[in-house]
Amino acid sequence: MAPWPNHQNGPINGAGERQHSDPAVGNSVAEIGFYHLVRTGVADALPPLLGKTLAAGQRALVCAHDRELLEALDNRLWLCENPDWLPHGMAGGAFAADQPILLSCSDSAENGARFLFLLDGMEVDAQRFERVFDLFDGKDEQAVSAARIRWSRAKSSGHSLIYWQQGERGWIRAG
């Protein structure tokens, strides 16, 4: 049995871009990437993904249930070497709306983010976001099992799904 159900990448429009709406239901359809961490933890995997998000001219919302995890990431993002600059802040702060990357325990995108990063099994309504990055610990069978359930729910909601697994030199699209 395959580790993940077959995925759907969603339709491509005439400009070669992924469509993010379903005219049949009128709801927004997010592209959700499931990121299976098998080589590093989230503190090492997240900064390069956030760097690519900023390079694409997007803002990010990073959500987790665990406030301590977010505080540790807050410190890690200031000290990471690749990329060397990830401007960010914590939700609820005086300048939260100005932050290119916002760390939060809720899905309230005070900074207007269209890219959402979900950590520690956090689940939210993905329809408000263009892209969702669901990072989960591949060494924790409960986290993997929970991610499979989130995959099935997202698929049944009509979202475009992509499964990524950490390889020796980066992410490998699989599934």
N, CA, C and O of each residue as an XYZ file, in Angstrom:
700
protein
N       0.834     -1.173      0.000
C       0.000      0.000      0.000
C       0.883      1.241      0.000
O       1.849      1.313      0.759
N       0.567      2.202     -0.828
C       1.327      3.450     -0.906
C       1.167      4.218      0.396
O       0.122      4.129      1.040
N       2.210      4.988      0.800
C       2.120      5.716      2.054
C       1.081      6.817      2.023
O       0.602      7.235      3.077
N       0.720      7.298      0.845
C      -0.228      8.391      0.718
C      -1.211      8.071     -0.385
O      -0.851      7.436     -1.376
N      -2.450      8.504     -0.223
C      -3.411      8.312     -1.304
C      -2.937      9.052     -2.548
O      -2.137      9.983     -2.456
N      -3.433      8.633     -3.717
C      -3.084      9.346     -4.945
C      -3.454     10.803     -4.794
O      -4.489     11.131     -4.214
N      -2.609     11.681     -5.316
C      -2.888     13.103     -5.174
C      -3.308     13.705     -6.494
O      -3.094     13.138     -7.566
N      -3.906     14.860     -6.382
C      -4.392     15.618     -7.507
C      -3.670     16.945     -7.487
O      -3.622     17.598     -6.444
N      -3.122     17.355     -8.577
C      -2.412     18.623     -8.603
C      -3.302     19.796     -8.951
O      -2.891     20.946     -8.802
N      -4.493     19.535     -9.403
C      -5.416     20.625     -9.723
C      -5.201     21.126    -11.136
O      -4.175     20.845    -11.756
N      -6.176     21.872    -11.645
C      -6.114     22.333    -13.026
C      -5.111     23.463    -13.231
O      -4.821     24.231    -12.314
N      -4.591     23.548    -14.447
C      -3.683     24.614    -14.851
C      -4.449     25.511    -15.816
O      -5.128     25.018    -16.717
N      -4.343     26.830    -15.632
C      -5.047     27.732    -16.543
C      -4.206     27.983    -17.788
O      -3.105     27.446    -17.907
N      -4.707     28.789    -18.713
C      -4.024     29.041    -19.984
C      -2.673     29.688    -19.836
O      -1.836     29.579    -20.733
N      -2.433     30.367    -18.714
C      -1.140     31.015    -18.490
C      -0.140     30.062    -17.846
O       0.975     30.466    -17.516
N      -0.524     28.804    -17.665
C       0.377     27.831    -17.056
C       0.422     27.944    -15.546
O       1.328     27.402    -14.913
N      -0.550     28.647    -14.950
C      -0.584     28.817    -13.500
C      -1.653     27.914    -12.902
O      -2.657     27.609    -13.547
N      -1.431     27.497    -11.680
C      -2.397     26.673    -10.975
C      -3.632     27.508    -10.671
O      -3.515     28.632    -10.182
N      -4.815     26.970    -10.954
C      -6.056     27.662    -10.626
C      -6.364     27.437     -9.157
O      -6.168     26.340     -8.634
N      -6.845     28.473     -8.498
C      -7.123     28.363     -7.068
C      -8.577     28.596     -6.730
O      -8.895     29.051     -5.631
N      -9.464     28.289     -7.661
C     -10.882     28.371     -7.331
C     -11.621     27.276     -8.060
O     -11.203     26.813     -9.122
N     -12.709     26.879     -7.480
C     -13.551     25.848     -8.061
C     -14.870     26.498     -8.434
O     -15.694     26.756     -7.557
N     -15.093     26.772     -9.731
C     -16.296     27.481    -10.123
C     -17.578     26.737     -9.757
O     -18.626     27.365     -9.604
N     -17.517     25.423     -9.615
C     -18.716     24.659     -9.296
C     -19.255     24.997     -7.914
O     -20.468     24.992     -7.705
N     -18.372     25.289     -6.973
C     -18.813     25.581     -5.617
C     -18.537     27.013     -5.208
O     -19.057     27.468     -4.189
N     -17.745     27.726     -5.960
C     -17.464     29.116     -5.664
C     -16.507     29.323     -4.503
O     -16.314     30.461     -4.073
N     -15.905     28.271     -3.983
C     -14.979     28.400     -2.872
C     -13.545     28.445     -3.363
O     -13.233     27.958     -4.450
N     -12.698     29.016     -2.577
C     -11.280     29.045     -2.877
C     -10.696     27.651     -2.633
O     -11.045     26.988     -1.657
N      -9.822     27.223     -3.509
C      -9.161     25.930     -3.370
C      -7.681     26.199     -3.180
O      -7.030     26.761     -4.061
N      -7.155     25.808     -2.051
C      -5.748     26.028     -1.749
C      -4.896     24.898     -2.320
O      -5.355     23.767     -2.481
N      -3.649     25.237     -2.618
C      -2.656     24.213     -2.929
C      -2.006     23.858     -1.601
O      -1.375     24.703     -0.967
N      -2.160     22.612     -1.182
C      -1.634     22.176      0.112
C      -0.497     21.204     -0.114
O      -0.669     20.159     -0.741
N       0.661     21.558      0.400
C       1.825     20.690      0.344
C       2.046     20.042      1.699
O       2.116     20.726      2.719
N       2.156     18.733      1.704
C       2.460     17.998      2.929
C       3.957     17.717      2.922
O       4.459     17.040      2.025
N       4.667     18.231      3.913
C       6.122     18.154      3.985
C       6.516     17.167      5.084
O       6.425     17.459      6.276
N       6.957     15.991      4.641
C       7.306     14.874      5.504
C       8.773     15.033      5.950
O       9.698     14.786      5.176
N       8.959     15.441      7.190
C      10.305     15.676      7.720
C      10.907     14.360      8.196
O      10.420     13.751      9.149
N      11.970     13.926      7.524
C      12.629     12.681      7.919
C      14.115     12.884      8.219
O      14.737     12.018      8.835
N      14.688     13.995      7.800
C      16.122     14.241      7.995
C      16.401     15.319      9.035
O      17.419     15.266      9.726
N      15.516     16.285      9.149
C      15.711     17.389     10.094
C      14.409     17.671     10.827
O      13.360     17.129     10.480
N      14.484     18.504     11.823
C      13.292     18.969     12.513
C      12.757     20.223     11.849
O      13.349     20.745     10.905
N      11.645     20.690     12.349
C      11.003     21.860     11.769
C      11.885     23.109     11.868
O      11.840     23.959     10.978
N      12.673     23.232     12.915
C      13.522     24.418     13.091
C      14.561     24.555     11.984
O      14.985     25.667     11.672
N      14.977     23.444     11.389
C      15.928     23.489     10.284
C      15.239     23.493      8.915
O      15.765     24.063      7.959
N      14.066     22.861      8.819
C      13.366     22.774      7.535
C      12.611     24.051      7.184
O      12.477     24.391      6.009
N      12.123     24.750      8.187
C      11.270     25.909      7.947
C      11.988     27.120      7.344
O      11.448     27.714      6.410
N      13.168     27.520      7.818
C      13.790     28.746      7.284
C      13.978     28.775      5.764
O      13.659     29.798      5.158
N      14.477     27.715      5.107
C      14.596     27.791      3.646
C      13.244     27.943      2.940
O      13.147     28.637      1.928
N      12.211     27.300      3.472
C      10.878     27.436      2.875
C      10.357     28.866      3.037
O       9.750     29.418      2.120
N      10.596     29.452      4.192
C      10.189     30.838      4.409
C      10.994     31.793      3.527
O      10.458     32.779      3.020
N      12.274     31.498      3.349
C      13.108     32.317      2.469
C      12.580     32.323      1.042
O      12.557     33.367      0.390
N      12.154     31.155      0.553
C      11.593     31.061     -0.803
C      10.265     31.805     -0.885
O       9.938     32.396     -1.914
N       9.514     31.771      0.188
C       8.243     32.498      0.234
C       8.487     33.991      0.092
O       7.826     34.657     -0.705
N       9.429     34.517      0.857
C       9.744     35.950      0.765
C      10.319     36.301     -0.601
O      10.004     37.356     -1.152
N      11.156     35.432     -1.151
C      11.741     35.676     -2.477
C      10.660     35.725     -3.563
O      10.834     36.383     -4.588
N       9.545     35.025     -3.332
C       8.434     35.033     -4.278
C       7.526     36.250     -4.074
O       6.511     36.396     -4.755
N       7.899     37.121     -3.130
C       7.113     38.323     -2.881
C       5.866     38.073     -2.046
O       4.931     38.874     -2.075
N       5.843     36.979     -1.308
C       4.688     36.615     -0.493
C       4.958     36.852      0.989
O       6.107     36.967      1.415
N       3.896     36.923      1.754
C       3.962     36.985      3.214
C       3.559     35.615      3.754
O       2.824     34.875      3.101
N       4.039     35.288      4.935
C       3.775     33.980      5.520
C       3.158     34.100      6.902
O       3.474     35.009      7.669
N       2.274     33.164      7.201
C       1.747     32.975      8.543
C       2.182     31.589      8.982
O       1.902     30.602      8.301
N       2.867     31.509     10.117
C       3.331     30.239     10.664
C       2.481     29.946     11.896
O       2.505     30.706     12.865
N       1.725     28.839     11.862
C       0.794     28.498     12.941
C       1.194     27.210     13.642
O       1.586     26.227     13.012
N       1.084     27.246     14.962
C       1.300     26.052     15.774
C       0.454     26.165     17.029
O       0.144     27.268     17.479
N       0.081     25.025     17.593
C      -0.638     25.004     18.866
C       0.288     25.432     19.997
O      -0.127     26.129     20.923
N       1.525     25.015     19.914
C       2.503     25.144     20.994
C       3.190     26.510     20.969
O       4.020     26.778     20.100
N       2.845     27.357     21.914
C       3.442     28.700     22.006
C       4.957     28.608     22.220
O       5.707     29.422     21.681
N       5.405     27.634     22.995
C       6.842     27.465     23.234
C       7.580     27.131     21.936
O       8.700     27.595     21.725
N       6.966     26.336     21.076
C       7.562     26.033     19.770
C       7.718     27.319     18.969
O       8.767     27.549     18.368
N       6.683     28.159     18.954
C       6.756     29.421     18.217
C       7.826     30.342     18.788
O       8.524     31.017     18.032
N       7.963     30.379     20.095
C       9.000     31.210     20.711
C      10.393     30.697     20.350
O      11.300     31.491     20.102
N      10.566     29.387     20.320
C      11.855     28.810     19.912
C      12.131     29.136     18.440
O      13.262     29.461     18.079
N      11.105     29.051     17.597
C      11.273     29.399     16.179
C      11.580     30.887     16.017
O      12.364     31.270     15.148
N      10.971     31.716     16.841
C      11.242     33.149     16.815
C      12.749     33.385     16.975
O      13.347     34.141     16.210
N      13.346     32.745     17.957
C      14.796     32.863     18.162
C      15.573     32.255     17.010
O      16.540     32.848     16.533
N      15.168     31.095     16.563
C      15.871     30.390     15.486
C      15.876     31.194     14.187
O      16.886     31.233     13.485
N      14.744     31.837     13.866
C      14.661     32.602     12.618
C      15.589     33.811     12.624
O      16.067     34.222     11.567
N      15.852     34.388     13.794
C      16.802     35.506     13.855
C      18.236     35.027     13.682
O      19.088     35.783     13.214
N      18.514     33.781     14.053
C      19.885     33.279     14.048
C      20.241     32.395     12.858
O      21.411     32.057     12.676
N      19.259     32.014     12.048
C      19.552     31.074     10.962
C      20.504     31.690      9.939
O      20.549     32.906      9.756
N      21.254     30.825      9.288
C      22.254     31.264      8.317
C      21.762     31.171      6.875
O      22.298     31.849      5.999
N      20.754     30.347      6.617
C      20.277     30.167      5.255
C      18.758     30.140      5.234
O      18.173     29.134      5.635
N      18.102     31.181      4.792
C      18.666     32.473      4.408
C      19.083     33.274      5.637
O      18.675     32.988      6.763
N      19.895     34.266      5.386
C      20.472     35.001      6.516
C      19.574     36.106      7.071
O      19.922     36.722      8.078
N      18.439     36.368      6.445
C      17.556     37.419      6.944
C      16.108     37.006      6.755
O      15.623     36.929      5.626
N      15.421     36.741      7.847
C      14.006     36.380      7.813
C      13.243     37.300      8.769
O      12.976     36.929      9.912
N      12.894     38.495      8.299
C      12.174     39.427      9.169
C      10.826     38.845      9.581
O      10.070     38.357      8.741
N      10.532     38.898     10.877
C       9.318     38.268     11.376
C       8.935     38.853     12.731
O       9.682     39.630     13.325
N       7.775     38.469     13.196
C       7.312     38.880     14.513
C       6.243     37.931     15.015
O       5.778     37.048     14.293
N       5.866     38.131     16.263
C       4.826     37.321     16.892
C       3.471     38.000     16.720
O       3.377     39.227     16.741
N       2.426     37.197     16.549
C       1.066     37.717     16.425
C       0.697     38.497     17.681
O       1.150     38.185     18.782
N      -0.126     39.505     17.491
C      -0.578     40.312     18.615
C       0.354     41.445     18.973
O       0.020     42.290     19.804
N       1.526     41.472     18.352
C       2.485     42.537     18.621
C       2.050     43.845     17.983
O       1.147     43.875     17.147
N       2.706     44.927     18.390
C       2.355     46.269     17.903
C       2.475     46.388     16.384
O       1.729     47.153     15.772
N       3.392     45.652     15.767
C       3.620     45.773     14.324
C       3.313     44.474     13.577
O       3.907     44.202     12.534
N       2.388     43.674     14.106
C       2.063     42.378     13.503
C       1.642     42.522     12.042
O       2.017     41.691     11.214
N       0.888     43.536     11.716
C       0.402     43.716     10.348
C       1.527     44.008      9.370
O       1.374     43.790      8.168
N       2.657     44.501      9.870
C       3.782     44.858      9.010
C       4.764     43.710      8.792
O       5.678     43.834      7.978
N       4.594     42.609      9.497
C       5.575     41.525      9.467
C       5.444     40.678      8.192
O       4.350     40.206      7.883
N       6.538     40.480      7.452
C       6.502     39.580      6.299
C       6.234     38.131      6.714
O       5.626     37.366      5.966
N       6.695     37.762      7.917
C       6.465     36.431      8.480
C       5.882     36.636      9.868
O       6.466     37.328     10.702
N       4.728     36.030     10.110
C       4.063     36.179     11.401
C       3.914     34.814     12.052
O       3.444     33.869     11.418
N       4.311     34.705     13.309
C       4.203     33.470     14.077
C       2.982     33.573     14.984
O       2.824     34.564     15.697
N       2.113     32.558     14.965
C       0.849     32.668     15.675
C       0.306     31.318     16.121
O       0.607     30.284     15.524
N      -0.497     31.344     17.174
C      -1.225     30.154     17.617
C      -2.618     30.096     16.990
O      -3.396     29.192     17.295
N      -2.936     31.055     16.115
C      -4.232     31.046     15.432
C      -4.015     31.299     13.942
O      -2.911     31.636     13.515
N      -5.072     31.134     13.162
C      -4.951     31.340     11.717
C      -5.357     32.753     11.303
O      -5.668     32.989     10.136
N      -5.357     33.677     12.232
C      -5.668     35.068     11.916
C      -4.438     35.708     11.261
O      -3.433     35.969     11.923
N      -4.535     35.948      9.978
C      -3.399     36.484      9.210
C      -3.382     38.008      9.323
O      -3.744     38.718      8.385
N      -2.960     38.491     10.475
C      -2.890     39.933     10.717
C      -2.012     40.643      9.690
O      -2.170     41.839      9.447
N      -1.089     39.898      9.094
C      -0.154     40.485      8.124
C      -0.623     40.310      6.678
O       0.113     40.645      5.749
N      -1.818     39.799      6.477
C      -2.352     39.613      5.127
C      -1.718     38.464      4.363
O      -1.792     38.430      3.135
N      -1.101     37.527      5.059
C      -0.408     36.401      4.420
C      -1.363     35.558      3.587
O      -2.508     35.322      3.974
N      -0.876     35.109      2.440
C      -1.593     34.159      1.588
C      -0.936     32.775      1.640
O      -1.490     31.797      1.138
N       0.259     32.707      2.259
C       0.967     31.440      2.420
C       0.918     31.076      3.904
O       1.294     31.879      4.758
N       0.456     29.871      4.200
C       0.258     29.410      5.568
C       1.129     28.194      5.840
O       1.125     27.234      5.069
N       1.868     28.235      6.929
C       2.714     27.124      7.361
C       2.116     26.543      8.632
O       1.985     27.243      9.636
N       1.752     25.264      8.592
C       1.145     24.594      9.730
C       2.147     23.650     10.372
O       2.772     22.832      9.698
N       2.290     23.775     11.691
C       3.234     22.959     12.453
C       2.480     22.186     13.533
O       1.340     22.528     13.850
N       3.066     21.205     14.072
C       2.597     20.363     15.178
C       1.134     19.931     15.055
O       0.397     19.903     16.040
N       0.728     19.594     13.827
C      -0.616     19.068     13.607
C      -1.721     20.095     13.580
O      -2.899     19.736     13.612
N      -1.371     21.353     13.522
C      -2.372     22.427     13.494
C      -3.276     22.254     12.275
O      -2.797     21.967     11.179
N      -4.576     22.429     12.467
C      -5.543     22.375     11.375
C      -6.337     23.673     11.355
O      -6.783     24.156     12.395
N      -6.508     24.232     10.164
C      -7.289     25.454      9.994
C      -8.074     25.359      8.687
O      -7.902     24.412      7.920
N      -8.925     26.333      8.441
C      -9.652     26.412      7.184
C      -8.690     26.948      6.126
O      -8.330     28.125      6.148
N      -8.281     26.093      5.213
C      -7.267     26.452      4.217
C      -7.809     27.332      3.105
O      -7.024     27.894      2.341
N      -9.106     27.470      2.990
C      -9.700     28.181      1.864
C      -9.302     29.647      1.781
O      -9.387     30.243      0.707
N      -8.879     30.233      2.869
C      -8.495     31.654      2.859
C      -7.067     31.865      2.368
O      -6.617     33.004      2.240
N      -6.351     30.776      2.091
C      -4.943     30.876      1.730
C      -4.702     30.318      0.334
O      -5.396     29.406     -0.116
N      -3.718     30.877     -0.331
C      -3.343     30.405     -1.661
C      -2.554     29.104     -1.579
O      -2.807     28.154     -2.319
N      -1.584     29.087     -0.653
C      -0.756     27.891     -0.457
C      -0.667     27.575      1.018
O      -0.594     28.466      1.864
N      -0.675     26.289      1.307
C      -0.542     25.808      2.677
C       0.588     24.797      2.705
O       0.678     23.925      1.840
N       1.443     24.918      3.701
C       2.587     24.026      3.902
C       2.354     23.308      5.233
O       2.441     23.928      6.293
N       2.064     22.030      5.187
C       1.803     21.241      6.388
C       3.058     20.433      6.682
O       3.312     19.424      6.024
N       3.846     20.866      7.665
C       5.096     20.190      8.016
C       4.844     19.236      9.174
O       4.258     19.617     10.187
N       5.294     17.980      9.018
C       5.071     17.000     10.077
C       6.292     16.101     10.239
O       7.047     15.862      9.296
N       6.459     15.611     11.464
C       7.610     14.804     11.864
C       7.439     13.366     11.387
O       6.588     12.632     11.892
N       8.256     12.968     10.409
C       8.180     11.623      9.850
C       8.711     10.546     10.764
O       8.545      9.359     10.479
N       9.351     10.934     11.866
C       9.870      9.948     12.819
C       8.854      9.637     13.917
O       9.087      8.770     14.759
N       7.735     10.345     13.904
C       6.679     10.172     14.896
C       5.467      9.553     14.196
O       4.775     10.231     13.436
N       5.212      8.274     14.450
C       4.129      7.568     13.756
C       2.777      8.215     13.993
O       1.933      8.201     13.096
N       2.542      8.780     15.163
C       1.271      9.472     15.421
C       1.145     10.714     14.550
O       0.061     11.013     14.049
N       2.247     11.441     14.367
C       2.221     12.631     13.512
C       1.979     12.245     12.058
O       1.258     12.941     11.343
N       2.575     11.141     11.617
C       2.377     10.664     10.242
C       0.927     10.230     10.052
O       0.309     10.565      9.041
N       0.391      9.503     10.993
C      -0.997      9.053     10.911
C      -1.957     10.247     10.886
O      -2.914     10.255     10.112
N      -1.708     11.240     11.717
C      -2.548     12.438     11.745
C      -2.440     13.206     10.425
O      -3.430     13.762      9.951
N      -1.246     13.239      9.832
C      -1.065     13.925      8.548
C      -1.858     13.210      7.453
O      -2.424     13.862      6.576
N      -1.902     11.888      7.495
C      -2.696     11.139      6.514
C      -4.179     11.486      6.622
O      -4.881     11.583      5.616
N      -4.642     11.672      7.849
C      -6.044     12.056      8.054
C      -6.274     13.467      7.508
O      -7.284     13.717      6.849
N      -5.347     14.391      7.775
C      -5.483     15.759      7.239
C      -5.468     15.731      5.711
O      -6.217     16.471      5.073
N      -4.618     14.878      5.116
C      -4.566     14.722      3.654
C      -5.942     14.317      3.116
O      -6.447     14.917      2.167
N      -6.538     13.297      3.728
C      -7.838     12.802      3.271
C      -8.911     13.877      3.390
O      -9.741     14.029      2.494
N      -8.900     14.619      4.485
C      -9.877     15.708      4.660
C      -9.679     16.790      3.604
O     -10.646     17.276      3.018
N      -8.434     17.161      3.365
C      -8.144     18.208      2.377
C      -8.547     17.753      0.983
O      -9.090     18.534      0.202
N      -8.284     16.493      0.674
C      -8.652     15.972     -0.644
C     -10.166     15.979     -0.820
O     -10.670     16.360     -1.877
N     -10.890     15.559      0.212
C     -12.351     15.534      0.109
C     -12.935     16.948      0.032
O     -14.065     17.122     -0.424
N     -12.181     17.955      0.470
C     -12.612     19.351      0.361
C     -12.263     19.953     -0.992
O     -12.610     21.101     -1.271
N     -11.575     19.180     -1.836
C     -11.271     19.641     -3.192
C      -9.981     20.412     -3.343
O      -9.729     20.988     -4.401
N      -9.166     20.436     -2.320
C      -7.898     21.160     -2.422
C      -6.907     20.405     -3.308
O      -6.979     19.183     -3.436
N      -5.998     21.138     -3.907
C      -4.919     20.574     -4.710
C      -3.825     20.120     -3.750
O      -3.343     20.919     -2.948
N      -3.426     18.856     -3.816
C      -2.486     18.293     -2.845
C      -1.174     17.859     -3.488
O      -1.143     17.332     -4.600
N      -0.093     18.099     -2.751
C       1.236     17.656     -3.170
C       1.942     17.094     -1.939
O       1.895     17.686     -0.861
N       2.590     15.955     -2.112
C       3.331     15.313     -1.026
C       4.824     15.470     -1.290
O       5.316     15.111     -2.360
N       5.537     16.007     -0.306
C       6.980     16.202     -0.397
C       7.652     15.444      0.743
O       7.170     15.445      1.876
N       8.776     14.796      0.427
C       9.548     14.116      1.461
C      10.977     14.629      1.405
O      11.536     14.842      0.330
N      11.555     14.825      2.580
C      12.947     15.276      2.628
C      13.857     14.205      2.059
O      13.757     13.028      2.406
N      14.757     14.643      1.168
C      15.763     13.759      0.617
C      17.135     14.215      1.078
O      17.253     15.103      1.922
N      18.164     13.609      0.524
C      19.543     13.972      0.895
C      19.856     15.439      0.627
O      20.553     16.091      1.404
N      19.333     15.942     -0.474
C      19.692     17.307     -0.895
C      18.474     18.206     -1.088
O      18.497     19.103     -1.931
N      17.443     17.983     -0.340
C      16.271     18.818     -0.484
C      14.993     18.015     -0.521
O      14.942     16.874     -0.063
N      13.972     18.619     -1.066
C      12.642     18.014     -1.093
C      12.427     17.221     -2.371
O      12.793     17.660     -3.461
N      11.824     16.036     -2.218
C      11.509     15.171     -3.338
C       9.993     15.055     -3.410
O       9.329     14.661     -2.451
N       9.470     15.410     -4.572
C       8.030     15.276     -4.770
C       7.726     13.800     -4.943
O       8.293     13.131     -5.806
N       6.827     13.303     -4.112
C       6.508     11.874     -4.124
C       5.000     11.713     -4.031
O       4.255     12.687     -4.131
N       4.559     10.484     -3.840
C       3.148     10.245     -3.572
C       2.444      9.714     -4.717
O       1.241      9.461     -4.639
